[in-house]
Amino acid sequence: MWQSILFNLIQVAVVVGLAPLVEGVLHRMEENVQSKRGPSIFQVYRDLWKLLQKDEIVSGESSWIFRAAPYVAFVMPIFVTLLIPVLTRYPLFFAFMGDMLAAGFLLALGGFFVALAAVDAANPYGAMGASRTRMVGFLAEPVFMMVFFTVSFTAGSTIPYIVQASWSAVPGGFLEPVHILVILAFLMLILADESRIPVDNPSGQFELAMIGKSKYLEYSGRGAALIKWAGCMKLVVLTCVLCNVLVTPWGLAAEHTLAAVLLAIPLVLFKILIFLLVLVIIESSLAKLRLFRISEFLSAAFVICLLAMVTRLMGS
Amino acid sequence: MINLFTEPLDAFCGGFFLLTAIGIVSTRQILACLRLFVIQALLLVAAALLIGVKLSSGDLVAVAVITFVTKVVAIPWVLKLSAGSEIYAQREIDQVLNIPLALLISAALVLFSYFVATPMVTAVGQPFTDINLPIGLAGLVLGAFTVTVRREAMAQLIGLLVMENGVFFASISIVPHLPVIAEISAAIDVPVMSLIIGLLIRRIHKRTGSTVVSELATLRED
């Protein structure tokens, strides 16, 4: 009982505490690939600290949504952390409260509030960014559904722990076409959802071309810090789903001991580092797509996922 | 060890084989198309080697070697030699259909080939057919679809080669002791075909300044 509470707290603390580090390492690696030295990997912590010290300016015309949105966006990845295997193989308290679908919708709820807040502040760029994000969002939604249908056909469940167990049990099923295709579709989904490079340029500073970032232009001080932190956590959470559930379902704590759970932390960080390397390779070798070609990118993801389902249902 | 993992590894090759076929339908750059084709040929080589080792069939190993020499080494070289500027100069391939529609149709085609292949898999009864036959058939159909949907001569040639790859991917599992003579004839046939088409493309390009097939509808005498 107390042990499970402790493990849950450790899990949340790892996601909340190390998410800025993951983001910092990503920035550093991207700059290194471009033959620059890049900022320190702890720069994101300093940025967050600086923003938390500053005053917050809120437009008098904006409603409560503008003030509430950063908190909603900050809390949602923490809820998702409780549902997915971050450090342990065995389900913790909340594992059966919701499946991967619920996790997706929790993250979407945070995105929904941020989009509302962007429109609420009446900044023209905010509304533009919000509508673009919605466009990417509704194109990504069918892919998201297909991924979970395929996963549930394969593993017989959409609870992340059960899916993870079903793929780590049989090494043979790991190389099946359905698994490869689902991983690829999910990776494309993460790139779209996180506003990463083929869809959006996360380091761009030009407001007219922004998709993801222009929603946060109006925030300052604590609100900006929370939204930035929430973005880091969302990346970590999605990476955990990809690594721990789909790609490498090994290396998690199998025993109910504190030592095993603590030992899982560096292993999970190592897996995240490998994923970041893949992300850096993708981001530095592809160019940003034109806005109307995003539908092609996501339809490719949809078709890949459809094929995964076909190979699963018809193939065996 | 290798025996235990042969079937999963073959399935792994099959998954990526399907993926490269879909990629060839939907990429815009000719060079990327050609690279995807080379990757697909490599996957075919890997699958032939795996099945050949597992069923201890020397013929399949020979198939793998011949495929590697012709499709991975010879064809890209021949194409770059005969139509080099064509490969590099063209930025985007014209399509009859837009890419999302083409992708959806190709998904339907893959579904169709699975539908057709399932009764055949039980009829053949060889160990690897459940992966190789439907995916090879899908490669064949998707190659044919590429030929119809692309308006660029170079991409159409790659579509033909994908059809050929698909046929071999299916046949290595149906007929493990495929006579080498059949493969040798294909091995000579395919590079010569790509050489001829490549040279033809270069001639057409020199003459008309473009190889967009839909624009080549009228005869001109001079």
Interface residues (C-beta under 8 A of the other chain):
Chain A: P171 G172 G173 F174 L175 E176 P177 V178 H179 I180 L181 L184 S295 E296 S299 A300 F302 V303 I304 L306 L307 V310 T311 M314 G315 S316
Chain B: F5 E7 P8 L9 A11 F12 G14 G15 F16 L18 L19 I22 S26 N98 I99 P100 L103 L104 S106 A107 V110 L111 Y114 F115 T118 D130 I131 P134 I135
